[in-house]
Amino acid sequence: MRTLIAGAGIGGLAAALHLHAAGLSPELVEAARRCEPLGVGINLLPAAVDELVRLGLGEELASLGVPVAEMAHFDRHGNLIWREPREGQYSVHRGELQMMLLRAVRNRLGGDAVRFGCSVEDFTQGPLTVVCRDRDSGREVTIPADVLVGADGLHSAVRRRLHPGEGEPLTNGIMMWRGISRGRPLQTGPTVAVYGSNARAKLVVYPISRPDDGLVQLNWVAEARGPVPAPGRSQDDVRADLAACFAGWSLPGLDVAALFAAAPEVLELPMTDRDPLATWGSGSVTLLGDAAHPMYPIGSNGASQAILDARALASALSRADDPAEGLRAYEAERLPLANGVVAACRAMPADRILSLVADRAPDGFSDVAGVLTADELATVSAAYRHTSHIRTAG
């Protein structure tokens, strides 16, 4: 069964490894001309970590990532609202994770398993033929295949062909700024620390490296409600807007202005997703990861859900006598689960509780029990269990 994967991101590479482990012969095409360790930090949930361990990558992941000890929410003044231990979860640089998966693909499938600078433009079925474009020469390349998997991200060309007229991704009015800054470890240690609420402004900070000369790489995501800015803005303009949104913030053990200033580059992007699909593909074509179910970055789900897709895809195809039958079995397993996560992320139940804190105690508090009821606090834990497959310590 010749399986062509469009996209060599985390989902596409994980799919190639799982398909190879299942005895199938995947190939990958990637529009980018080369793979470099780009991007910022992400969190991998325990279920996704388990799949990487299953692929024999557990030790390498442990050397790259930081085991998360806990997740904690604070108000914008640094007062503790809620905390919960974590077990089996890693914080890691997205680019380093992608390079780890690429090395494994090349070692196991061959050095030419990924064809870079080759973008999928179209396909026809019966039999399946995929039309690609060599970005260096401009030449059209036709590739026969038994299966096409669109793992080509938020702006997937395969999804566009399967579901024409869908339009651009949907925004929810929240702007995000992302960066990585070298600085002193958080007082809370290897914690995913969340400050404030995106009803006004919110900051998420966590380490993605172990201490080196007393310093770590801190990944951070800042969020605030506002209009989508014009594309192509200068770093000066981006940083000025970021600084204005978080002016006056003072947190124990964390200089917010210095954190932002220490980042070599600040990425600016709106929070987006797409409406869930009733079906991902048809015939011998399907979708995976962000191409199938882009979701808000709530509960650390994006990369983790793509890795879970990869395992399910390989399992379904390895059991099927017919490729189309295998793809429909894969979709039957994963589509309702992934769509449920998309809906849960849209609901943002934890942020609703954090907004209550901001409304009831805008100047801070000494004891959260005087701000939230026990049932309201319990909603935060329930929210993460609803949006994520996690294990808690103890």
Rosetta blueprint (number, residue, H / E / L):
1 M L
2 R E
3 T E
4 L E
5 I E
6 A E
7 G L
8 A L
9 G L
10 I H
11 G H
12 G H
13 L H
14 A H
15 A H
16 A H
17 L H
18 H H
19 L H
20 H H
21 A H
22 A L
23 G L
24 L L
25 S E
26 P E
27 E E
28 L E
29 V E
30 E E
31 A L
32 A L
33 R L
34 R L
35 C L
36 E L
37 P L
38 L L
39 G L
40 V L
41 G E
42 I E
43 N E
44 L E
45 L L
46 P H
47 A H
48 A H
49 V H
50 D H
51 E H
52 L H
53 V H
54 R H
55 L L
56 G L
57 L L
58 G H
59 E H
60 E H
61 L H
62 A H
63 S H
64 L H
65 G L
66 V E
67 P E
68 V L
69 A L
70 E E
71 M E
72 A E
73 H E
74 F E
75 D L
76 R L
77 H L
78 G L
79 N L
80 L E
81 I E
82 W E
83 R E
84 E E
85 P E
86 R L
87 E L
88 G L
89 Q L
90 Y E
91 S E
92 V E
93 H E
94 R H
95 G H
96 E H
97 L H
98 Q H
99 M H
100 M H
101 L H
102 L H
103 R H
104 A H
105 V H
106 R H
107 N H
108 R H
109 L H
110 G L
111 G L
112 D L
113 A L
114 V E
115 R E
116 F E
117 G L
118 C E
119 S E
120 V E
121 E E
122 D E
123 F E
124 T E
125 Q L
126 G L
127 P L
128 L L
129 T E
130 V E
131 V E
132 C E
133 R E
134 D E
135 R L
136 D L
137 S L
138 G L
139 R L
140 E E
141 V E
142 T E
143 I E
144 P E
145 A L
146 D L
147 V E
148 L E
149 V E
150 G E
151 A L
152 D L
153 G L
154 L L
155 H L
156 S L
157 A H
158 V H
159 R H
160 R H
161 R H
162 L H
163 H L
164 P L
165 G L
166 E L
167 G L
168 E L
169 P L
170 L E
171 T E
172 N E
173 G E
174 I E
175 M E
176 M E
177 W E
178 R E
179 G E
180 I E
181 S E
182 R E
183 G E
184 R L
185 P L
186 L L
187 Q L
188 T L
189 G L
190 P L
191 T E
192 V E
193 A E
194 V E
195 Y E
196 G E
197 S E
198 N L
199 A L
200 R L
201 A E
202 K E
203 L E
204 V E
205 V E
206 Y E
207 P E
208 I L
209 S L
210 R L
211 P L
212 D E
213 D L
214 G L
215 L E
216 V E
217 Q E
218 L E
219 N E
220 W E
221 V E
222 A E
223 E E
224 A E
225 R E
226 G L
227 P L
228 V L
229 P L
230 A L
231 P L
232 G L
233 R L
234 S L
235 Q H
236 D H
237 D H
238 V H
239 R H
240 A H
241 D H
242 L H
243 A H
244 A H
245 C H
246 F L
247 A L
248 G L
249 W L
250 S L
251 L E
252 P L
253 G L
254 L E
255 D L
256 V H
257 A H
258 A H
259 L H
260 F H
261 A H
262 A L
263 A L
264 P L
265 E L
266 V L
267 L E
268 E E
269 L E
270 P E
271 M E
272 T E
273 D E
274 R L
275 D L
276 P L
277 L L
278 A L
279 T L
280 W L
281 G L
282 S E
283 G L
284 S L
285 V E
286 T E
287 L E
288 L L
289 G H
290 D H
291 A H
292 A L
293 H L
294 P L
295 M L
296 Y L
297 P L
298 I L
299 G L
300 S L
301 N L
302 G H
303 A H
304 S H
305 Q H
306 A H
307 I H
308 L H
309 D H
310 A H
311 R H
312 A H
313 L H
314 A H
315 S H
316 A H
317 L H
318 S H
319 R H
320 A L
321 D L
322 D L
323 P H
324 A H
325 E H
326 G H
327 L H
328 R H
329 A H
330 Y H
331 E H
332 A H
333 E H
334 R H
335 L H
336 P H
337 L H
338 A H
339 N H
340 G H
341 V H
342 V H
343 A H
344 A H
345 C H
346 R H
347 A H
348 M L
349 P H
350 A H
351 D H
352 R H
353 I H
354 L H
355 S H
356 L H
357 V H
358 A H
359 D H
360 R H
361 A L
362 P L
363 D L
364 G L
365 F L
366 S L
367 D L
368 V H
369 A H
370 G H
371 V L
372 L L
373 T L
374 A H
375 D H
376 E H
377 L H
378 A H
379 T H
380 V H
381 S H
382 A H
383 A H
384 Y H
385 R H
386 H H
387 T H
388 S L
389 H L
390 I L
391 R L
392 T L
393 A L
394 G L
